[in-house]
């Protein structure tokens, strides 16, 4: 379930660093107060990553309570965006890429250039 995006209506990344010692209530408070989102949206997954990029936590409201998901990789790391703290909505395809260790937010995107700049 955690490796694919089946069953999730929306997926949000908590960009930057999160203290993964926080439990369900602490993560829900981040979602509500820092990102101004509703942590009680059914089928909405919120993902958090600490300073070590080999582990993430997920928070999911199931209608009757929170489900707290935790994943620690044996080898490798997640390519987690570390820009300013924000809630980044991602697609199911981006989620699958993240779970495979691929970069979903390019660090050095290719920019459009104008012909007069080339000469």
C-alpha positions as CSV (number, residue, x, y, z in Angstrom):
1,X,0.0,0.0,0.0
2,X,2.7,2.5,0.9
3,X,4.8,1.9,-2.3
4,X,1.9,2.7,-4.6
5,X,-0.7,5.4,-4.5
6,X,-3.8,3.2,-4.6
7,X,-6.6,4.5,-2.5
8,X,-5.3,8.0,-1.9
9,X,-7.4,10.9,-3.3
10,X,-4.7,13.5,-2.7
11,X,-1.1,13.4,-1.6
12,X,0.8,16.2,0.1
13,X,4.5,16.4,0.9
14,X,5.6,18.5,3.9
15,X,8.6,20.0,2.1
16,X,11.7,20.6,4.2
17,X,12.5,18.9,7.5
18,X,10.0,17.6,10.0
19,X,10.8,16.2,13.5
20,X,9.8,12.6,13.1
21,X,9.6,12.1,16.8
22,X,6.1,13.7,16.5
23,X,3.1,11.4,16.7
24,X,-0.3,11.6,15.1
25,X,-1.5,14.7,16.9
26,X,1.8,16.6,16.4
27,X,1.8,15.9,12.6
28,X,-1.9,16.8,12.3
29,X,-1.2,20.1,14.0
30,X,1.5,20.8,11.5
31,X,-0.9,20.1,8.7
32,X,-3.6,22.3,10.2
33,X,-1.6,25.3,11.6
34,X,1.5,25.5,9.4
35,X,0.0,24.5,6.0
36,X,-3.6,25.6,6.6
37,X,-4.9,22.2,5.3
38,X,-7.5,19.9,6.8
39,X,-5.8,16.8,8.3
40,X,-9.3,15.1,8.5
41,X,-9.8,14.8,4.8
42,X,-10.6,11.2,4.1
43,X,-8.2,9.6,1.7
44,X,-5.7,12.4,1.9
45,X,-2.1,11.3,2.6
46,X,0.4,13.7,4.2
47,X,4.0,12.7,4.0
48,X,6.9,14.0,6.3
49,X,10.6,13.5,6.2
50,X,13.2,14.2,8.8
51,X,16.9,15.2,8.4
52,X,17.8,11.6,7.5
53,X,16.3,11.0,4.1
54,X,16.1,7.2,4.5
55,X,12.8,7.4,6.5
56,X,9.4,9.0,6.1
57,X,6.1,9.1,8.0
58,X,2.7,9.3,6.5
59,X,-0.5,10.5,8.1
60,X,-3.9,9.4,6.9
61,X,-7.4,10.0,8.3
62,X,-9.6,6.9,7.8
63,X,-12.8,8.4,9.1
64,X,-12.6,6.8,12.5
65,X,-9.0,7.6,13.4
66,X,-5.6,8.4,12.1
67,X,-3.3,5.9,10.5
68,X,0.4,6.6,11.0
69,X,2.6,5.0,8.4
70,X,6.4,4.8,8.8
71,X,9.0,3.6,6.3
72,X,12.7,3.2,6.7
73,X,14.8,2.1,3.7
74,X,17.5,-0.5,4.2
75,X,19.6,1.0,1.5
76,X,19.3,4.3,-0.4
77,X,17.3,7.4,0.4
78,X,14.3,9.4,-0.7
79,X,14.9,12.4,-2.9
80,X,13.0,14.8,-0.7
81,X,12.5,18.4,-1.7
82,X,14.2,20.6,0.9
83,X,13.2,24.2,-0.1
84,X,11.1,26.4,2.1
85,X,8.6,24.6,4.3
86,X,5.3,24.2,2.4
87,X,2.8,21.6,1.6
88,X,3.4,20.4,-2.0
89,X,0.5,18.5,-3.7
90,X,1.9,15.7,-5.8
91,X,0.4,13.4,-8.4
92,X,0.2,9.6,-8.0
93,X,2.9,9.3,-10.6
94,X,5.2,11.6,-8.6
95,X,4.4,9.6,-5.5
96,X,5.5,6.4,-7.2
97,X,8.7,8.1,-8.4
98,X,9.4,9.3,-4.8
99,X,9.0,5.8,-3.5
100,X,11.5,4.6,-6.1
101,X,14.1,7.2,-5.0
102,X,13.7,9.4,-8.0
103,X,13.7,13.2,-7.9
104,X,10.3,14.7,-8.3
105,X,11.3,18.4,-7.9
106,X,14.3,19.0,-10.2
107,X,17.2,20.9,-8.5
108,X,18.5,22.4,-11.7
109,X,15.6,22.5,-14.2
110,X,16.3,23.3,-17.8
111,X,15.2,26.8,-18.6
112,X,13.9,28.2,-21.8
113,X,16.5,30.4,-23.6
114,X,16.1,33.1,-26.2
115,X,18.0,33.0,-29.5
116,X,19.6,36.4,-28.9
117,X,21.2,35.1,-25.7
118,X,23.0,32.4,-27.5
119,X,25.1,34.6,-29.8
